Amino acid sequence: MKWKNVLTDLFKVDYPIIQAPMLGVTTPEMTAAASNAGALGSLALGDLPAEKCIELVKQTKKLTDKPFAVNIFVNKIDAITPELENKYNKTKKHLREIAERNEIIADFPDINEIQLTDYHDQIEAIILENCKIVSFTFGNLDEKSIAFLKENNVILIGTCTSVEEALVLEKSGIDVICVQGIEAGGHRGSFLEETIPQIGGLSLLSQVADNINVPIIYAGGIYNAKTLLASKTLGANGFQIGSLFLGTLESALMDFEKQRLRNLKENEIVLTKSFSGRYARGIRNAFIEEIENSEYILPYPYQNKLTADLRKSSKSHKNSDFVSIWAGQSINGYSAVSTGIVIQNLIEEVENFSFLIK
């Protein structure tokens, strides 16, 4: 397979493979290992405060001199209304009852105590640190931010889950569009409608490729040579991979979480809003079964902030029933090797498979 293309030239990498930004999983070590292997590492900044973003970028730069992307959340934040505050308090009470029932010690902040991040502050930090590739999800950047980033020669990667979202991003001047298939693990990048599109990834990829004229990255279910080459055939210029890295040495997941992944069955993977208030794909557990389809789900990021300490406390006690372990539909061995080795193995598999089918 010929790896060099528009994206390897644009990103200045050897392979158009992108390590997915997975907040809570990605570390500076993972990002650097991916970039050092010739792929594009992605540092997940999510909705972290600007000063934390700077700290993580600096750590990553110490580990690699290769290009890497940074990823931020650009979601709309609902204003605190009496109705939202009332629902928040009811949800808080219910979650406290769940914690007490399961002997979990956790703090549930009042709604006015929640720290919310303005992505504009993150952009200032990103420019300050001279980051040249920025990907984003949960929405689209505003016109001023797009102009400001482009003035500083930053390459922009937006995330879509429908053809309509792809067209919005292209019209805004976004350089590269990441098509996120329904198979992908973690949070859905949908932003035009509350109800997420239920389109199969390869079908969506083909449709987006037929309708836009900028380079495309595909994310969702890529875990071996055949899935990568299938997405290439349908129009992908780049291949974003996440679940393959969950079990790696550089993954921030704890050993008990990695072991849970290695025992995973296909009927245990679900889409849920229960932990964060946004749809995300991961492993079904006791918390999801109790909260999903209940009245105790707030809009993102309020649900995410309210459940944060419950998840943190449960993680410290290795309680997999009350942590969010995100994973895509393509179950794999979740290898306990370096991120760089995973990438090298995938490249070799693709090249061997390409040779066989010629």
N, C-alpha and C positions, 0 to 999 in steps of 0.2 A: 504494500500500500504506500502511496505517495503521501507523506505527512505534511510537507510544506504547502501552505495555502495562504489565503488572505489573512487569516487570524494569526498564523505563526509570524507573518510579517508585521502585522499590527501590534501584537503583544511582544514581539521579539523573543519568542520561545522556540524550542525545537519541535514540540508536538502540540497540536491543538486540543490538548486534554486539559480540562479545568477541574481542579479539586474544589468541590462544592463548599461554599461558606456555610458552616453549620454551627450556629451559636450554641455554646455549651459542649461542643465536641471539638471544634477546630481550636488549635493552639498555635502560637508562633512557630513551634517546632514542626507541626504538621505542614503549615504553610510553606516554611522554608524548605522542608524535605521535598515537597511537591515541585517547587520551583527549581531546586537543585537537581532534580531528576529530569529537567527539561520541559516540564509541564508548566501551567500557570497556577501557582498557589493562590488561595483566597483566604484572607484574614477576616473572620467574622467579627464585625463591630456592633451589629444589630442596633440596639438603642442605648448603648453604653454612653456614659458621660464623656465629653470631649477629652478631659484629662486622662481617662482610662484608655481612650482610643490612641492618644499620643504614646502612652506607655507601651501598649501592645505593638504599635508600629515600630517603635524604637527597638523593642526586643526582637522583632522579626528581622529588621535590618542587620542586627548583629549576627544573624545566623545564615544570611544569604545576601549575595550581591546581585541576584537575578531579579527580574521583574516579578511582582506579585500584585494581586488586586486586593482592594478592601471593599467590604460589603456593609451597607447600612440599610436600616428600615426607614421608609418614607411614608408611613401610614398616616391617615387622618386620625386625630384624637378628638373624641366626642367631649364637648364641654360638660362640666359637672352641673347637672340640673337637679332640682328636688326629686324628680322621678328616678334619675340614675343613682342619687345618693341613697334613696330609700331601698332600691333593689340591691345596691352594694351592701347595705347594712344587713339585709335579710340573708344574702349569700355569705357574708362574713360570719354571721351567727351559725348558719348551717355547717360551714367548713370547720368552725371551731368545735362543733358537736362531733363531727367526723373524726377530728384529731383526738379529742378526748376519748371517744369510743375505742380508738385504735392505739391509745397510749402514745401519741405523738406530741411532743412539745414543740409548738410552733407559734410564731407571732403573726397576727393578722392586723395590719395597719388600718387606721381610719382612712377614708378616701382622700382627705386633705393632707395626709402624711406621705402619700405616694410621690416618688420622684419621677417625673416624666422628662424625657429627653427631646429637645428640639433638634431635628437633623441639620438645621442650618449651623448650629454650633459645631456639629461633627464635620461639616464641610470646611469650616474655617480651620479646624485641626488637621484635616486631610491635606489642605493646601499648604499649611505651615510645614507639614512633614514631607512635602514634595511627592505625594503619592500620585502616580500617573494613570492608574486604572481603577475606576470606581464602579462597582456593581451595586444595584439597589433592588429592593423588592417591597411588596405590599402597596405599591402606588407608583406615581410618576413624580419626578422632580418638578418644581415650579420653574417658570421661564427664566427668572433671574438667576436661580442656582445653576441651571443648564448653561446659561451664558457665562457666568462667572467661572465655572469649571472648564469650559472650553477655552476661555481666555487664558487659562493656565495650562493649556495643552493636555487636559485630562481626557482619557478615553472612557466613554460611558456605556455601561451594559445594563439594560433594563430587563425586567422579568415579566413575561406574559403567560396567561393560561387560556387565552382565546385569540381568535383572529382579530376580533375587535380591539383587544388590548394591544396586540402587536401593531396594528395600524395607528393607534394613539401614540405609541412610543416612537414609531418611525416618523410620524408627522412632527413630533416634538424635537426631532434632530438627534435622537439617541443613536449612537454609533453601531452598537451590536445588540441584538435581542436574544435573550435566553428564553426558549420555549420550554415551559415546565409541564411535563406530562402528568396525568393523574396518578401514575405509578410512583412518582417521586416521594421519597421520605421527607419528613419534616413539614414545615408550614407551607401552605399553598400561597402563591404569589398573587392571587386574584386581587383586582382593585376596582373594577367597574361595577360589580354587583355583589350583593351580600351572598346570594346563592352561587356557589362556585360552579363553573362549567364542568360537566361530567363527560369530557371528551377523552377518549383514549389517546395516549401520548403520540404514537406514531401517526395516527390519523390527523391529529392537531398539527404536528410538525409538517406533514405534507401540505396541509391547507395554508399554513403560515408561509411556507416556502413559495407557494404559488401566488401570494398576495403582497409580499414586501420585497424590497430591493436593498436590504442591508444584510451583513453577515449574520448567520444564525448559529447559536449554541443550543444543543438539545440536552435536556436533563430529565431523567425519569426511566429507571429500569436498566440502565447500562451497567453490566457487570462482567461481560466477557466479549470476545471478538465478534461473535455473531450479533449481539445487540448493538455494539458500536457500529459495525458495518451496515446494519439495517438502518440506523439513523442517518448514516452518511448517504446511503442510497436515496433516502427520502428528503434530502436537502440540507442536512446539518453540516456546517463548516467546522464546528467545535463540539466537544463531547464533555459534558459536565457530569462528574461522578462523585457520589457522596457515600452511599452505604458500604461500598468496598473498603472505606477507610475507617469505619466505626470501631473495628477491633484492633487497629494498628497500635504500635508502640507509642506513637505521638498523640493518639486520641485522648481527650480529657475524660472519657467515660471511665468509671471505676471497674475493677475486675468483676464484681458481681453483675454489673450491667452488661459487660461484654459476654459473660457466661450466659446470661438470659438470652442474648441475641443468638448465641450458638445453639441454643435449645429451641429456637423459634420455629413455629409451624405456620403455614400460610394462612390458616383461618384465624390467626391471632393478630393479624395486621389490620388496623381500622383507621378510618378518618374520624377525627374527634375535635370538638371545640372545648372540651371539658377543662383542660389545663390552662389555656391561654385566651380563649374567646375567639380565636381564629382557627379555621380548619387546619389540622396537621395530621400526617400519617405516622402512626407508630404502633406500639404493642399494647393491646387491650389489657387492662388490669382492674383491680377492685375500684379504684377511684373513678375511672372512666365509666364502668358499669353503673355506678351510683349517680354520677353527675350528668352524663350524656342524656339528652332529651328531657332534662329536668328544667325547672325554672331558675336554677342556681348557676347560670352562665351569663357573665357580664361581657360587654363588648371589649375587644382588645384595645388598649393594653391593661385595662383594669383587672380583668380576670387573671391575666398573667402575673401582675404585681401582687394580687391577693393570694395566689397559690404559691408564690415564690419561696417563702420560708417553710411551708409544708413540704415542698419538694426537696429543699436543702436539708431539712432535718431528716427526712426519710432516706435521703441518699447517704447521709453520715451514718445511719443505722442499717444500711444495706437492705432497705425495705423496698422491693421492686413494685409493690402494689400502689405506691403513692409517689412515684417518680415518673417523669415523661421520658420514655426511651423511644426516640423517633427512628423509623426505618422504612425503607421503600419496599415495594412488592417483590423485588428480585432478591430472594433469600440467597445468601452465599456463605462461605465458611468463616467470614469475618476474621481474616488471618491476623495472627499476633506477630506480625513482622513490621518492618519500617514502611512508611508511606511510599518512600522511594522504590522499595522492592516491589510493592503492589503495582506501581506504575510501570516499572521495567517488565514485570511479568505480563501485564496486559499488552504492552507494546509488542513483546515477543510473540504472544498468542495471536495478535492481529496479523503480524507479518507472516507467521507460519500458516495461518488459515487463508490469508490472501493468496499465498503461493499455491496452496492445495487446490483452490477453486479456479485458478487461471486456466 
